[in-house]
């Protein structure tokens, strides 16, 4: 196939993909560097080092893309400013590998979206490579977690004897009358969101313990309560049907009160996770056909959206919210004539 002889500009979707990944990987480098410094388990440390190598290579590649386009590089997070390598760890190795597992799952979703929204050849090649690398990271994480008894498998069900079709509108019921059992699709969605909620709960617990700013500390404590509430509701639904829930990690926070990370990094991390949660709850809602489950997801989305907005307001108040590239304001341009 004949290649384009002219320079093809990045699309807005491609710029968004690169900008978002740059911000996320610069944050990951900070957390991974401190975690590697304090890690005691050799196998977990090796996985963290592999993850750090990937994140660092991404930063170099994206910087080159931006330089080629004469596009400003984000300020991002800086080790010297946002990490205290002398501070003790606030999380155990067991939680760190569980945390990295969830972050990798989020990364795989993001890279799939980046591939789907890219058209320029170098962008397609780059994000396909990122996806492949992250799949390898995911495999290494799962292997380590399985070997150490840390991996929470989704509930099992007994095999059905035959293929069935829905023949009654009670299939959709949830509030009144007899409820049907949960489907494997609904169980899977709940389990994934519970794993994500647990990780965020532990992060907020640890961050609130070391945070220097009182109002941000209160924000983390509020978020922890929200996540625990959501986890409890999902857990009750599974328990009523004799299904197991994912492992919790709330006991994996150390007693250190010295912060390894800046308040800016911790707040930004929680806000980005909360924003992502809205999308994952939406995905859970889309595949839940029992009305009571769909109603809970809808309620969760509304509450989490407000929490994310409050977090953004805190970032703006402290001058920490870096603005993504914006389209031209045509009205302002016209008024400057």
Phi, psi and omega in degrees: 000136181288131180274155177295134179271349180255162180284128179260120181289153174294140175280167178299324179296319181292321176296317180299318179300312182293316182297314181296316181295322179299313180298314182294319182287328177293324175292317180299320180301319179296311182292318181293321181299315178293320181296321178294320180300326186255353184296138178254332181276123185298315182294317179294320180299321179296321178293318178299319179295322177295317179297320179296318179301318178297312182299318180295321179293326178294318179300316179298314183294316182292322176301319178296318178300313181295319179296320179298330182264004186054042183253134181297136178277137178303154179290325176058200179251144187238130182308313185294334183260328191249000182226136173250097184293343179276346181286142176296161176288144176261358179227149177284165177300323181300317179288322182301319179289326176292320176299313181296327177299311180294319179298324179292321176298318177295321179296319179299319178297316180296318181291324176299318177294324179294319177297315183295332184258006180257148178230333179290138189302316182293330178288318176299312181299318183295311184285333172296319177295317177301318180297316180296316179298319182289329174296322177294319176300315179302316180298317180296319180297312182298319179301314180295316181295320178295316181295332182259006178069028184256351186275130177263109178280149176292150181309144175264156172232162175283146182295134175290154181277340183203170175277131180241154175240150180287125181236011183212138180291351174297345176303328182271350186296163180193328182269316185235156179075189183283128178274139173285161175296159177295143175277161179298328179293317179292320178297316180299315179297317178298313184298317179296315181294329177291319177300318179294317179297319181296314180299316180294323177300314182291321176301313182293326176296312179292317181296320180294334181288332185244354184298141182268340185256122188300315184291330176286323176301315179296325178297316178296318180296321177296318179296322178300317180296321179297312181297318179297322178296314180296316180299318181297319180295313176299316182299319179296321179297318180290318182298321180299337180251020177058040177248150183274158179248160177297157179296143173262157185233019188294342178273001184264022175259131180283179180262016179290142176242012178262124186280127174281343187231155177291154176300325178301311181296314183296316180294315180300318181298313181295318181297319179293323177293322179294318179298319178295325182299326179301315179294320182287327172294322177298320177295321177295320178298318185298332184253006180262116185256002173266130191298324182292325179290315179300322180295320179295316178301318180298318179293319179300316183299316181297314181292318181291325178298318178295319179296318178296319179297318178296324177294320177297322179296323177293318178299318179294317181303321182268003179071032185251355184268105179283130185278127175292161180304136181250155171291158178297141174271099186295327180294316179296320180297320180294325182284346180276352182290000000 
